[in-house]
Amino acid sequence: MKKLDKRLLRSIGQSKGSFISIVVVVIVALLVYVSFSMVADQLYNSIQQYYNETNFAHIFVDVSRVPGNAVDDLLQIDGISQVQGRVVSDVPLRVEDADEKVRVRVVSVPSTEDQINSLYVIEGEELRPGTRTVGVLQQFYRGREMRLGDTLNPFIGGTEYSLEVVSEVGSPEYIYLMENEQTLLPDEKGFGVVFVPEEFAQSAFGLHGSYNSIVVKVHPSHENRLDLIADDIEDMLERYGVRSVITREDHLSHSVMMQEVDSLHLMSRSMTIIFLLVASVIISIMLSRIVKKDRIAIGVLKGLGYGNSQILMHYIKYSMAIGFTGSILGILISIPVSRMLVNIYILYMNIPLFRSTIDNKYLIYGVLLTTAFCIIAGFFGARSVLKISPADAMRPEAPKAGKRMWIEGFKGLWSRVTFSWKMVLRNISRTKRRAAFLVIGVALTYAVTMVPVFMSTVWNTLFDRQYSELQRMDYSIDFSAPQGKNSLLEIQKLTKVDRIEPKVELRFELADGWRKETAIVIAVDQDTQMYGFRTSSGMDVELPGKGIILTDILARQLQVQAGDMISIKSVLPEAVRKEIQVKAVVEQYFGKNAYMDLDQMYEILEEKDLVTGALIFTDHDIVPDLRDVRNIQAINSVQDMRNMLMEYMDMIIASMGALMLFGGVLGFAIVYNITIVSINERIMEFSSLRVLGFEKKEIFRLVTRENAFMTFFGLILGMPLGYSMCKGIVDSVSTEMYTIPAIVEPFVYVYSAIGTIVFVIVAQFATYKKIKNLNFIDALKNRIS
């Protein structure tokens, strides 16, 4: 082994604490990059493979009723390769617990072999035409602990049917199971999807030879024209009452899955860069201090004939050793972590073809990335070696010129400062760059810690604001078909309510020129107490007697604002398009809706006194009283939605806890290494203080005060930095289905500060051992070992 390499090993041994702490930062960086990137790619590839094997549709059409020959006519549209009609409807399901409200989406399956959205049979057999058999979606099947041979009893058109469960299936259309845009989280016990033979569905729903849903496949060469093809489909089917035409990109399940893939890639890149940048700065600072401490030794080496490049490489090898060690350990840890993440996604995303594989390219990219960062950091940290000449290095370095601090000009104030605090302030003044890095490092630790604290609370905050400010009702009832207003009186007779209001909730097509969006328009009384409307600036909005209110998501899609005119048309057959003014744009976190006065809705529909549901204030549990009312399709309870959210909080808290741990690693590494560098630089100063009678504990308190002073400013700087990171994350994960506002509650700042201070204290106590073991007498005898 070469002499310089032996010296390198001794240097690593003498600074093993700093070496290990930086290696841990590199390990975390590589762990995040490799594991998240591999999971994102495996998730995307598995989804695409699943789509290919199950012939997933490109376009989804929801209509009132369309005959089979009209479905076949769609093949005349240029670019369409395959069409398939089907029957789709949500119905109640009878279960053993009479108080439990369960709904299922019944989807018909044709008997043809070449099916669009074909089922992936996990267990059991395929559906047999002409039988009353059913295939149950995997999530619902397992959520309700079903077995093959069980019987399902859905209510269809007021009649209860008995269907035999013959298979557990997966569907590309319901990888992520959501009932609609308003229900953000899956309810695997309360809502499911079941697949039945086409003949049974048409007979049960009274759609003989007809369908209410169409799925369309497009030639690969025309996939860039999906929006144009969707417009052609809508025009051709207009007389059949087109409720919606959406492409794969806007499909609920697909949107969620692609958003998850994008979030994983974003996390893998951003977190990795942050950690590697921090590791690089620490390496650079540490090596520059080592070179400064080794100044005489470097002069001796140059005098013995070693060249600049050899000595420079000697110090760069230190950073290369950090990168190499961190890379090896990071790879070894990232492989089982990525497999663990894959298993979690298998649990929650229900992709039957999802498999855990090791992609070597990310291992190679990760090693190259960490090595590059470490080499560059090593060069910048050790480049001062090139400026050291043997003759100058043999004599002590001239001390820096001292000067008074600006605060010393205030004699009365400076005289009140204790001796210890004077030393703290003077040292910070002498090492401004190191102090600035510590402040920035603490601020970055605060910001990284704040993100998981914020994300762990955001869903509760979001839920509270959605269902206490915007939607204030306790229950929302949907009828199976439009009813007269007198149906609300019947509900009041059957159960105890404090207040009940009618609602009309229908799907409309809203357009501004060529921009079109299909959305649910909700009409309520103008003096409603069930809804509270507020703009993004916090201004309250009254429901207008004339005109329409749009949610911010819908307004952005249409690119309209308050005062603009838009056209509106019901998806009901023979509906007429009408002009209406946008009166306001309001916040809504879940889904995209529009709101108007009930009388305005009647004017557009040219109907009177029809309602599609009711909104209720009550402390009473109304579900048992109304469970046997046949014209009620669904009863949605705000409390039930909250309970469903709480079931997923464990997973959310676990993932946020991992991010907080990463923040702790970052904070520890920054504070520990900066403190160690400071101690090594000031060993002569501390030795002199020991001679003057200072105890080691007093010197430790001196260092602690210095770090506490800079931590204070780091926390202040970290607050806006943390808010910016939180806002950037919520902006990146907000979709057309939900908007996450950057609402940071005061306690989030407090908890983040406490977490950061804990990390700083842990690092501070780790440096106490360094101070305790310093040999101050040897330091005074000799400046170089």
C-alpha positions, 0 to 999 in steps of 0.5 A, a space after each residue: 500500500 502506498 504511503 499516502 493511502 496509509 495516511 488516508 486510512 489514518 485520516 479516516 480513522 481520526 475523523 470516523 464520526 464525521 466520515 460515518 455521518 456523511 456516509 449515512 447522508 449518502 446512503 439515504 440519498 441513494 436509498 431514496 433514488 434507487 428504491 423510489 425510482 425502481 418502484 415508480 418504473 415497476 408500477 408504470 410498466 406493470 400498469 401498461 402490461 396490465 392494460 395491454 393484457 386486458 385490452 384497456 379502453 381509450 375512451 369511455 362514454 356514458 349515455 342515457 340509453 343507446 341501441 346496439 346498432 348505434 354502438 356499432 356505427 361508431 366504427 365509422 369514425 376514423 381511428 376507432 378499432 373496436 367498440 363495446 356497449 355495456 350496462 353500468 349502474 350503481 345499486 344497493 346491496 343487501 348484507 347481513 348487517 341491516 344497518 350497513 349501507 353497501 353499494 355496488 356498481 354492476 357492470 355487464 360483460 359480453 359473451 364475446 372473446 375479444 373484449 374491451 376491459 377484459 377481466 383478469 381472473 384471480 380465483 374461480 372461473 369466467 362468467 357463464 352467459 345466461 346465468 345469474 353468476 357474478 365476478 367480484 372485484 378483488 378489493 371488494 371481494 377481500 374487503 368483505 372477506 368473500 368466498 367462491 360460492 357466496 351469494 350477493 343480493 343486489 337491489 335492481 329496479 326495486 327487485 332483489 336478485 340472488 347472484 352466485 359469486 364464481 370468481 375474484 377478478 381484477 379490472 384495469 378500470 378499477 385498479 384504484 377503486 373510487 365511487 366518484 370524484 368526491 370520494 377521495 379514498 377507497 371504501 373497500 367494504 362500503 363500495 365495490 364493483 361486480 361483473 355480470 353477464 350482459 343478458 342478465 344486466 340488460 334484462 334486470 335494468 330494462 335495457 333489452 338490446 340497449 346500453 348506457 355505457 360504451 367503451 372504445 379502443 383506438 388504433 395506436 396510430 391515432 392515440 394522439 387524436 383521442 380528444 378529436 375522436 371523443 368529440 366525433 363520438 359525442 356528436 354522433 351520439 348526441 340524440 341518445 343523451 350523452 352524459 360524459 365522454 372522457 379519455 383514458 387520461 381523465 379516467 379516475 383510476 388511471 389519473 390516480 395511478 399516473 399521479 402516483 408514478 409522477 409523485 414517486 419520480 419527483 420524490 426520488 429526484 428532489 430528495 436525492 439532490 437535496 441530500 447529495 448537495 448537503 453531503 457535498 457541502 459538508 465534504 467540501 467544508 470538512 476537506 478545506 479545514 483538513 487541508 488547512 490543518 495539514 498545511 505543514 504536512 502538505 509542505 513536507 510532502 511537497 518538499 519530499 517530491 510529491 506533486 500537486 496532483 498526487 496530494 490533491 488526489 490524496 484528499 479527493 480519495 477521502 471524498 471518493 471513499 465516502 461516496 464508494 462506502 455510501 454507494 455500496 451500503 445504499 445499494 444493499 439497503 435499497 434492494 430490500 426497501 424497494 421490495 417492501 415498497 412494492 409489497 405495499 403497492 401490491 396491497 393498496 393498488 391491486 395490480 395482479 401483474 405487479 412484480 418486484 424486479 431489480 433494475 440495474 440501471 438505477 444502481 449504476 446511475 445511483 453510484 455514478 451520481 453519488 461518486 460524481 457529487 463526492 469527487 466534485 465536492 472533494 476537488 472544491 474542498 481540497 483545491 487550496 492544496 495547489 496554492 501551498 508552496 513548501 517554503 511558506 508551509 514550513 512556517 505557521 500561517 499568518 493569523 487573520 487580521 482582527 477587527 471589531 464587530 459592529 456591536 462593539 461600537 455600542 459600549 453600553 450594550 457590549 459591556 453587558 454581554 458576558 465573556 462567554 457570549 462575547 467569545 460566541 459572537 466573535 467566533 461567528 463574526 470570524 467564520 461567517 461562511 461556516 456560520 451561514 452554512 450551519 444556519 442554512 443547514 438548520 433551515 433545511 432540516 426544519 423544512 424537510 421535517 416540516 413536510 411530513 408534519 404538514 402532510 400528516 395533518 393535511 388530510 384532516 385539515 382538508 376534510 374539516 374545511 371541506 365538510 365544515 365550511 363548504 359542505 355543512 350537512 350531516 347527511 346527503 341523500 341521493 334518490 334512485 330517480 328524480 322525485 317530487 318535492 313532497 318526497 322530502 316530507 315523507 323522509 321527515 315522517 320516517 326519521 328525525 331531522 333538524 333541517 332538510 333541504 332539496 337538491 338537484 344534482 345533474 351532469 351538465 356539459 359546460 363550454 366556453 368556445 371550444 373548451 368543454 367540460 362535463 361536471 355535476 351541477 348542484 342546485 339548492 335553495 338560494 338561502 341554503 344553510 348546507 353550503 358555504 361558498 368562499 373564494 380563494 382569497 377568503 371572501 364569502 359568496 352568496 348563491 345568486 338567484 341568476 347565474 352560476 358559481 364554478 369551483 376553481 378546478 372547473 374554472 381553470 379547465 374552462 379558463 373563465 373567471 367571474 363575469 364571463 358568459 358560458 354555455 350550459 347543456 344538460 346531458 339529458 336527451 333533446 336538451 337545449 344549450 343555454 347561456 349563463 353568466 359565471 357569478 363567482 369562482 369558489 374554492 372546493 377541495 374534492 371534485 369539480 362542481 358548479 352551483 346554482 339556485 334551484 329556481 334557475 335549475 328549473 328554468 334551464 330544465 323547463 321542469 318544476 318541483 323535481 329533486 334528485 336528493 336531500 340534504 339533512 342536518 341531524 344528530 340522529 342516525 337516519 340510516 336504520 330508518 331509511 334503509 328500506 326506502 326503495 327510491 333512496 339510492 344512497 345515504 352519504 354520512 360525513 362521519 362515515 367519510 371521516 371514519 374511512 379517512 382514519 383507516 388510512 391514517 396509519 399508512 399516511 403517518 408511517 410514510 411521513 415518519 420515514 420522511 421525518 427520519 430522513 430530515 433527522 439524518 440530514 440535521 444530525 449530519 449538518 450540525 455534527 460535522 459543522 461542530 466538529 470542524 469548529 472544534 478542530 479549528 479552535 483546538 488551540 483556543 480551547 486548549 488556552 481556555 483549559 490552561 486559564 481554568 475552563 472546565 471541559 463542560 464549560 467549553 462544551 457549553 460555549 460550543 452549545 451556545 454558539 450552535 443554539 444562537 445559529 439554530 435560532 436564526 436557522 429556525 426563522 429562515 426555515 419557516 418560509 423555506 418549509 412553507 415553500 416546500 410544502 406548497 411546491 409538494 401540494 401543487 405538484 400532487 393536486 389533480 383535477 379530482 382534488 386540490 390540496 391547499 397550502 394551509 399550514 396550521 400554527 402547530 405544524 410550525 411548532 412541531 417542526 421546530 421541536 423536531 429540529 431542536 431534538 435533532 440538533 441536541 442529539 448532534 450536540 451531545 455527539 460532539 461532547 465526546 469529541 471535546 471530552 477526548 481532546 488532549 489539550 496539552 498535546 495540542 499546545 505542544 504541537 500543531 500537527 500530529 
